[in-house]
Amino acid sequence: MFTPTIFLPEINPNENNVSLDDSKVHHLRNVLRIKDFESVNITNGVGELFLGHFVKDYVEINSKKKYSRKNEISIFVPYLREKNRFRFMIEKLVELNVYKLFIGKTQNTQNTKVDIEKIYNWAISAVEQSGTAFFPEIEITDSIDYSIFSSCFDISGDNFDQEKSNTKAFAIGPEGGWTKEELSNFQYKFKLSDFSLRTETAAVSALSLTM
């Protein structure tokens, strides 16, 4: 049975009754149709879930669960001009509990207006939809830090072997692919398929394989 989750990073872990703002109360009552005394969880995004019941405009906490990350994987992804595809990628990476999400430009990244607030809202939506206890660190960057990302995925790379590669940080290229200059900066290059994959497909597949 689906239990709605609210993302509240500022939650006081010692509170038994956690007040919700008007927007969250509206979402629970009018969008999700949650009634008083039905189950609602709260996540602080750093591994703790607070389980409780919705009462009026607050959540009455009954118990708590603490989770540890199984993997701390960092991923670099480029901006995508098509908003729906960009949102899909961000949401799925968050649902898969990516640890650090770097979003930035490559030499072949198409020019697009980036709305940082929207990116965070998409991530919050994914956390609340999936009920995960984790919210990723999100960094917007103008370039790739090759000291962090020594590995990338590209159709020209070697077949990916999870056991041998032990990859904890990797970069995904743009629709136009990596340039020769960019590829020369990566120490390791892996491929997911013999065929070209869309950026969001490659990102979600790569993260799934490295988890």
DOBA-719062 format. One record per residue (C-alpha): residue number from 1; x, y, z. Coordinates in steps of 0.2 Angstrom, whole numbers, plus 5000, padded with zeros to 4 digits. Layout:
<segus>
+------+------+------+------+
: resi :   px :   py :   pz :
+------+------+------+------+
:  NUM :    X :    Y :    Z :
...
+------+------+------+------+
</segus>
This chain:
<segus>
+------+------+------+------+
: resi :   px :   py :   pz :
+------+------+------+------+
:    1 : 5000 : 5000 : 5000 :
:    2 : 5007 : 5017 : 4995 :
:    3 : 5011 : 5028 : 5010 :
:    4 : 5015 : 5047 : 5005 :
:    5 : 5032 : 5054 : 5010 :
:    6 : 5036 : 5072 : 5015 :
:    7 : 5053 : 5079 : 5012 :
:    8 : 5058 : 5090 : 5028 :
:    9 : 5077 : 5091 : 5029 :
:   10 : 5075 : 5103 : 5044 :
:   11 : 5064 : 5091 : 5054 :
:   12 : 5068 : 5090 : 5073 :
:   13 : 5071 : 5071 : 5077 :
:   14 : 5065 : 5074 : 5094 :
:   15 : 5048 : 5081 : 5090 :
:   16 : 5033 : 5069 : 5091 :
:   17 : 5021 : 5081 : 5082 :
:   18 : 5028 : 5088 : 5066 :
:   19 : 5019 : 5104 : 5059 :
:   20 : 5017 : 5105 : 5040 :
:   21 : 5015 : 5121 : 5030 :
:   22 : 5000 : 5125 : 5020 :
:   23 : 5006 : 5118 : 5003 :
:   24 : 5010 : 5101 : 5010 :
:   25 : 4994 : 5100 : 5019 :
:   26 : 4985 : 5105 : 5003 :
:   27 : 4995 : 5092 : 4994 :
:   28 : 4991 : 5078 : 5006 :
:   29 : 4972 : 5082 : 5008 :
:   30 : 4967 : 5088 : 4991 :
:   31 : 4979 : 5080 : 4979 :
:   32 : 4983 : 5063 : 4987 :
:   33 : 4966 : 5062 : 4997 :
:   34 : 4974 : 5058 : 5013 :
:   35 : 4962 : 5058 : 5028 :
:   36 : 4966 : 5061 : 5046 :
:   37 : 4975 : 5046 : 5055 :
:   38 : 4981 : 5039 : 5038 :
:   39 : 4999 : 5034 : 5037 :
:   40 : 5012 : 5048 : 5032 :
:   41 : 5031 : 5047 : 5032 :
:   42 : 5043 : 5061 : 5033 :
:   43 : 5061 : 5059 : 5026 :
:   44 : 5075 : 5071 : 5031 :
:   45 : 5085 : 5066 : 5016 :
:   46 : 5101 : 5060 : 5026 :
:   47 : 5095 : 5042 : 5030 :
:   48 : 5081 : 5044 : 5042 :
:   49 : 5062 : 5040 : 5040 :
:   50 : 5050 : 5046 : 5052 :
:   51 : 5034 : 5035 : 5052 :
:   52 : 5017 : 5043 : 5058 :
:   53 : 4999 : 5048 : 5055 :
:   54 : 4992 : 5063 : 5047 :
:   55 : 4982 : 5073 : 5060 :
:   56 : 4974 : 5090 : 5055 :
:   57 : 4990 : 5100 : 5049 :
:   58 : 5004 : 5090 : 5057 :
:   59 : 5011 : 5072 : 5057 :
:   60 : 5011 : 5062 : 5073 :
:   61 : 5027 : 5052 : 5074 :
:   62 : 5025 : 5034 : 5079 :
:   63 : 5042 : 5027 : 5075 :
:   64 : 5059 : 5030 : 5066 :
:   65 : 5070 : 5020 : 5054 :
:   66 : 5088 : 5024 : 5050 :
:   67 : 5096 : 5018 : 5034 :
:   68 : 5114 : 5017 : 5028 :
:   69 : 5119 : 5020 : 5010 :
:   70 : 5124 : 5004 : 5001 :
:   71 : 5134 : 5014 : 4988 :
:   72 : 5140 : 5032 : 4987 :
:   73 : 5140 : 5034 : 4968 :
:   74 : 5143 : 5051 : 4960 :
:   75 : 5138 : 5055 : 4942 :
:   76 : 5140 : 5069 : 4930 :
:   77 : 5126 : 5072 : 4918 :
:   78 : 5124 : 5086 : 4905 :
:   79 : 5109 : 5097 : 4903 :
:   80 : 5096 : 5091 : 4891 :
:   81 : 5086 : 5104 : 4881 :
:   82 : 5070 : 5094 : 4881 :
:   83 : 5063 : 5097 : 4898 :
:   84 : 5053 : 5081 : 4900 :
:   85 : 5068 : 5070 : 4896 :
:   86 : 5079 : 5081 : 4908 :
:   87 : 5066 : 5079 : 4922 :
:   88 : 5064 : 5060 : 4919 :
:   89 : 5083 : 5058 : 4920 :
:   90 : 5085 : 5068 : 4936 :
:   91 : 5070 : 5060 : 4945 :
:   92 : 5076 : 5042 : 4940 :
:   93 : 5094 : 5045 : 4947 :
:   94 : 5086 : 5052 : 4963 :
:   95 : 5075 : 5037 : 4965 :
:   96 : 5090 : 5026 : 4963 :
:   97 : 5098 : 5035 : 4977 :
:   98 : 5113 : 5043 : 4968 :
:   99 : 5125 : 5050 : 4981 :
:  100 : 5131 : 5066 : 4972 :
:  101 : 5123 : 5073 : 4956 :
:  102 : 5134 : 5085 : 4946 :
:  103 : 5125 : 5093 : 4932 :
:  104 : 5134 : 5104 : 4919 :
:  105 : 5141 : 5108 : 4902 :
:  106 : 5151 : 5098 : 4890 :
:  107 : 5158 : 5104 : 4873 :
:  108 : 5143 : 5097 : 4864 :
:  109 : 5130 : 5102 : 4876 :
:  110 : 5116 : 5111 : 4868 :
:  111 : 5113 : 5129 : 4874 :
:  112 : 5098 : 5129 : 4886 :
:  113 : 5091 : 5139 : 4900 :
:  114 : 5094 : 5130 : 4917 :
:  115 : 5082 : 5133 : 4931 :
:  116 : 5091 : 5127 : 4946 :
:  117 : 5075 : 5128 : 4957 :
:  118 : 5066 : 5117 : 4945 :
:  119 : 5080 : 5104 : 4946 :
:  120 : 5078 : 5104 : 4965 :
:  121 : 5059 : 5103 : 4964 :
:  122 : 5061 : 5088 : 4952 :
:  123 : 5073 : 5080 : 4965 :
:  124 : 5061 : 5083 : 4979 :
:  125 : 5046 : 5076 : 4969 :
:  126 : 5056 : 5060 : 4966 :
:  127 : 5061 : 5058 : 4985 :
:  128 : 5043 : 5060 : 4990 :
:  129 : 5036 : 5049 : 4976 :
:  130 : 5048 : 5035 : 4980 :
:  131 : 5049 : 5037 : 4999 :
:  132 : 5067 : 5036 : 4999 :
:  133 : 5077 : 5041 : 5015 :
:  134 : 5090 : 5050 : 5004 :
:  135 : 5092 : 5066 : 4995 :
:  136 : 5107 : 5068 : 4984 :
:  137 : 5120 : 5082 : 4984 :
:  138 : 5117 : 5092 : 4969 :
:  139 : 5130 : 5103 : 4961 :
:  140 : 5128 : 5114 : 4945 :
:  141 : 5145 : 5116 : 4936 :
:  142 : 5151 : 5123 : 4920 :
:  143 : 5164 : 5110 : 4917 :
:  144 : 5169 : 5092 : 4922 :
:  145 : 5181 : 5090 : 4936 :
:  146 : 5192 : 5076 : 4930 :
:  147 : 5200 : 5073 : 4947 :
:  148 : 5183 : 5067 : 4952 :
:  149 : 5177 : 5059 : 4936 :
:  150 : 5191 : 5048 : 4929 :
:  151 : 5178 : 5037 : 4921 :
:  152 : 5165 : 5040 : 4907 :
:  153 : 5153 : 5030 : 4897 :
:  154 : 5155 : 5030 : 4878 :
:  155 : 5151 : 5019 : 4864 :
:  156 : 5170 : 5018 : 4860 :
:  157 : 5175 : 5011 : 4877 :
:  158 : 5178 : 4994 : 4884 :
:  159 : 5163 : 4983 : 4889 :
:  160 : 5158 : 4987 : 4907 :
:  161 : 5162 : 4974 : 4920 :
:  162 : 5155 : 4979 : 4937 :
:  163 : 5166 : 4967 : 4947 :
:  164 : 5182 : 4973 : 4939 :
:  165 : 5179 : 4991 : 4937 :
:  166 : 5173 : 4996 : 4954 :
:  167 : 5167 : 5013 : 4948 :
:  168 : 5161 : 5025 : 4961 :
:  169 : 5161 : 5041 : 4950 :
:  170 : 5158 : 5042 : 4931 :
:  171 : 5152 : 5054 : 4918 :
:  172 : 5138 : 5053 : 4905 :
:  173 : 5140 : 5062 : 4888 :
:  174 : 5128 : 5073 : 4879 :
:  175 : 5118 : 5069 : 4864 :
:  176 : 5132 : 5074 : 4852 :
:  177 : 5144 : 5063 : 4861 :
:  178 : 5161 : 5067 : 4869 :
:  179 : 5174 : 5076 : 4859 :
:  180 : 5191 : 5068 : 4856 :
:  181 : 5198 : 5081 : 4868 :
:  182 : 5186 : 5076 : 4882 :
:  183 : 5189 : 5058 : 4880 :
:  184 : 5207 : 5060 : 4881 :
:  185 : 5205 : 5067 : 4899 :
:  186 : 5196 : 5051 : 4905 :
:  187 : 5207 : 5037 : 4912 :
:  188 : 5194 : 5024 : 4909 :
:  189 : 5181 : 5023 : 4896 :
:  190 : 5166 : 5010 : 4896 :
:  191 : 5152 : 5006 : 4885 :
:  192 : 5134 : 5000 : 4889 :
:  193 : 5129 : 4994 : 4872 :
:  194 : 5136 : 4992 : 4854 :
:  195 : 5122 : 5005 : 4850 :
:  196 : 5120 : 5023 : 4854 :
:  197 : 5109 : 5027 : 4869 :
:  198 : 5100 : 5043 : 4874 :
:  199 : 5108 : 5052 : 4888 :
:  200 : 5095 : 5048 : 4900 :
:  201 : 5095 : 5030 : 4896 :
:  202 : 5114 : 5029 : 4898 :
:  203 : 5113 : 5038 : 4914 :
:  204 : 5100 : 5027 : 4922 :
:  205 : 5107 : 5011 : 4915 :
:  206 : 5125 : 5015 : 4921 :
:  207 : 5119 : 5020 : 4939 :
:  208 : 5109 : 5004 : 4940 :
:  209 : 5124 : 4993 : 4934 :
:  210 : 5136 : 5002 : 4947 :
:  211 : 5125 : 5000 : 4962 :
+------+------+------+------+
</segus>
